Amino acid sequence: MKGWALSVITIIVFLTAACHHSKKVQKAVTKVDSVKTTTPENVTYIPFTRDLYNILRAKNIDVRKVQFFIDQQLILSRYYDINKADVVSGVIKFANGRYIDEIIIPALTPGVCDTVEADGLKINFERGNNDFKFINNKYSPDFFIFSGINWKDGSCDVYYNKMIFRATCGTCSSASDIKLVVRQSDIDNTKKNTKTLMGRKVEF
């Protein structure tokens, strides 16, 4: 009888210790998960408009020093013969009996302005000569929107690495809906006016 009681007590102690250890592990896991799901710093992006462009010019700020972003996902695709060795990049897919060379530029990818033209800006998202034209003309008097040639059903042709790719928007209905945006904080900083007081002397 005493041996049976001792065994019961031993089992109870073991289960209590195991339960206590399980709670510690659960707390530790919860703590790790909370670190992984920490919300990143919120950044506000606003469209880069003709008005903002004029403000920068009035303040003699070089547009080529502005950090630009695109507000939608841009997808470049090109069908090619598998026997040819002129594959440009990234992801090779097989669809409709043909191979596709696909390049994806995610939304909010940073870019810089290489060239300022009368009807828009040429933006580069990587080093090299792969500029994309964002126009600001009669078709888009307020915003700087993505442009190309041979438009059809919301897609167009663009040159990339000296080859023709078909450009589409992965997150909107037309590539022409893709526009340039900038960080609100960057524009707020450029709008600040600094005035240095020269002081005042006593007048007799």
Secondary structure in CASP SS format (residue, H / E / C, confidence):
PFRMAT SS
TARGET T0000
AUTHOR 0000-0000-0000
METHOD secondary structure of the structure
MODEL  1
M C 1.00
K H 1.00
G H 1.00
W H 1.00
A H 1.00
L H 1.00
S H 1.00
V H 1.00
I H 1.00
T H 1.00
I H 1.00
I H 1.00
V H 1.00
F H 1.00
L H 1.00
T H 1.00
A H 1.00
A H 1.00
C H 1.00
H H 1.00
H H 1.00
S H 1.00
K H 1.00
K H 1.00
V H 1.00
Q H 1.00
K H 1.00
A H 1.00
V H 1.00
T H 1.00
K H 1.00
V H 1.00
D H 1.00
S H 1.00
V H 1.00
K H 1.00
T C 1.00
T C 1.00
T C 1.00
P C 1.00
E C 1.00
N C 1.00
V C 1.00
T C 1.00
Y E 1.00
I E 1.00
P E 1.00
F C 1.00
T E 1.00
R H 1.00
D H 1.00
L H 1.00
Y H 1.00
N H 1.00
I H 1.00
L H 1.00
R H 1.00
A H 1.00
K C 1.00
N C 1.00
I C 1.00
D C 1.00
V H 1.00
R H 1.00
K H 1.00
V C 1.00
Q C 1.00
F E 1.00
F E 1.00
I E 1.00
D C 1.00
Q C 1.00
Q C 1.00
L E 1.00
I E 1.00
L E 1.00
S E 1.00
R E 1.00
Y E 1.00
Y E 1.00
D C 1.00
I C 1.00
N C 1.00
K C 1.00
A C 1.00
D C 1.00
V C 1.00
V C 1.00
S C 1.00
G C 1.00
V E 1.00
I E 1.00
K E 1.00
F E 1.00
A E 1.00
N C 1.00
G C 1.00
R E 1.00
Y E 1.00
I E 1.00
D E 1.00
E E 1.00
I E 1.00
I E 1.00
I E 1.00
P C 1.00
A C 1.00
L C 1.00
T C 1.00
P E 1.00
G E 1.00
V E 1.00
C E 1.00
D E 1.00
T E 1.00
V E 1.00
E E 1.00
A C 1.00
D C 1.00
G E 1.00
L E 1.00
K E 1.00
I E 1.00
N E 1.00
F C 1.00
E C 1.00
R C 1.00
G C 1.00
N C 1.00
N C 1.00
D E 1.00
F E 1.00
K E 1.00
F E 1.00
I E 1.00
N C 1.00
N C 1.00
K C 1.00
Y C 1.00
S C 1.00
P C 1.00
D C 1.00
F E 1.00
F C 1.00
I E 1.00
F E 1.00
S C 1.00
G C 1.00
I E 1.00
N E 1.00
W E 1.00
K E 1.00
D C 1.00
G C 1.00
S E 1.00
C E 1.00
D E 1.00
V E 1.00
Y E 1.00
Y E 1.00
N C 1.00
K C 1.00
M E 1.00
I E 1.00
F E 1.00
R E 1.00
A E 1.00
T E 1.00
C E 1.00
G C 1.00
T C 1.00
C C 1.00
S C 1.00
S C 1.00
A H 1.00
S H 1.00
D H 1.00
I C 1.00
K E 1.00
L E 1.00
V E 1.00
V E 1.00
R E 1.00
Q H 1.00
S H 1.00
D H 1.00
I H 1.00
D H 1.00
N H 1.00
T H 1.00
K H 1.00
K C 1.00
N C 1.00
T C 1.00
K C 1.00
T C 1.00
L C 1.00
M C 1.00
G C 1.00
R C 1.00
K C 1.00
V C 1.00
E C 1.00
F C 1.00
END
